[in-house]
Amino acid sequence: MKKAKWKSREEHNDYIHAECSGCGFQVESYDAVETGRSSTEYIKAKWKFCPKCGAKMTV
């Protein structure tokens, strides 16, 4: 099984998109990842698999 990770596109000054490291699929970051807003902040993938290449996603 392929594994990939959501990465932010901050290097392109584009924080609202996340990109699959496996195939380059781009999606709005709030659709791709879930973040907490507390002292125990967490970040996790909302989607278990990339909808384009099927890779198991992490953050």
Buried (B, 14 or more C-beta within 10 A) or exposed (E): EEEBBBBBBEEEEEEEBBBBBBBEBBBEBEEBBEEEEEEEEEEEBBBEBBEEBEBBBBB
